[in-house]
Amino acid sequence: MITAARLRQKLNSRPFEPFRIFVSDGAHYDVPHPEFAWVWGGRLFIGMPKRNGSGHDMAELSILHVTRLEDLRPAKRQKK
C-alpha cells in the first residue's frame, strides 16, 4: 500500500528521480520535478500542463487510490 509517508519520501529524495503515479481507475500521472506534487493529509495534488498548452491544471487524488509508483528513467542515448 502506498502511504503519504512513502510519497513524501519519493518527493524529498535527493537527487530527485522523476516518477509516475498509477491510480485505481487506470490513469497515471507523471511527476517530473518534486514541486509538481504535494501531499496534504490523505490527498495528493499533482500539477500538470493543460491539454491545450496554455497554463496549468491540477489533479486532486485520494492517496488510498494510488496503486503503484514507477521510476521514470531517461531514455538511453544511442551511439552514433
C-alpha positions as CSV (number, residue, x, y, z in Angstrom):
1,M,0.0,0.0,0.0
2,I,1.3,3.5,-0.9
3,T,1.2,5.9,2.1
4,A,1.5,9.6,2.5
5,A,4.9,9.0,4.1
6,R,6.1,6.9,1.1
7,L,5.0,9.7,-1.3
8,R,6.8,12.3,0.8
9,Q,9.9,10.1,0.8
10,K,9.9,10.0,-3.0
11,L,9.3,13.7,-3.3
12,N,12.1,14.6,-0.8
13,S,14.7,12.1,-2.1
14,R,18.0,13.7,-3.3
15,P,18.8,13.5,-6.0
16,F,15.2,13.5,-7.1
17,E,14.2,10.9,-9.6
18,P,11.1,11.6,-11.7
19,F,8.3,9.0,-11.2
20,R,4.9,8.0,-12.4
21,I,1.9,7.6,-10.2
22,F,-0.8,5.0,-11.1
23,V,-4.3,5.1,-9.6
24,S,-7.1,2.6,-9.3
25,D,-9.1,3.9,-12.3
26,G,-6.2,3.1,-14.6
27,A,-5.0,6.7,-15.0
28,H,-1.4,7.7,-14.4
29,Y,0.4,11.0,-13.6
30,D,4.0,11.9,-14.2
31,V,5.9,13.8,-11.5
32,P,9.0,15.3,-13.4
33,H,10.0,17.5,-10.5
34,P,9.3,17.5,-6.8
35,E,7.4,20.8,-7.0
36,F,4.8,19.2,-9.2
37,A,3.2,17.2,-6.4
38,W,2.1,18.0,-2.9
39,V,0.8,15.7,-0.1
40,W,-1.7,17.1,2.2
41,G,-3.3,14.8,4.7
42,G,-4.8,11.9,2.8
43,R,-4.8,13.8,-0.5
44,L,-2.3,14.1,-3.3
45,F,-2.2,17.2,-5.6
46,I,-0.4,16.9,-8.9
47,G,0.3,19.9,-11.1
48,M,0.3,19.4,-14.9
49,P,0.1,21.4,-18.1
50,K,-3.3,22.0,-19.6
51,R,-4.1,19.9,-22.6
52,N,-4.4,23.0,-24.9
53,G,-0.9,24.0,-23.8
54,S,-1.8,27.3,-22.1
55,G,-1.5,27.4,-18.3
56,H,-1.6,24.6,-15.8
57,D,-4.1,22.3,-14.3
58,M,-4.2,20.3,-11.1
59,A,-5.3,16.8,-10.2
60,E,-6.5,16.0,-6.7
61,L,-6.3,12.3,-5.7
62,S,-7.0,10.3,-2.6
63,I,-3.8,8.5,-1.6
64,L,-6.0,5.4,-1.0
65,H,-6.4,5.2,-4.8
66,V,-2.7,5.2,-5.6
67,T,-1.8,1.7,-6.6
68,R,1.9,1.9,-7.5
69,L,4.8,4.2,-8.2
70,E,7.2,3.7,-11.1
71,D,10.5,5.4,-11.7
72,L,10.8,7.3,-15.0
73,R,14.3,6.6,-16.3
74,P,15.7,8.9,-19.0
75,A,16.0,7.1,-22.4
76,K,19.4,5.8,-23.1
77,R,21.3,7.8,-25.7
78,Q,22.1,5.9,-28.9
79,K,25.6,5.8,-30.1
80,K,26.3,7.4,-33.4
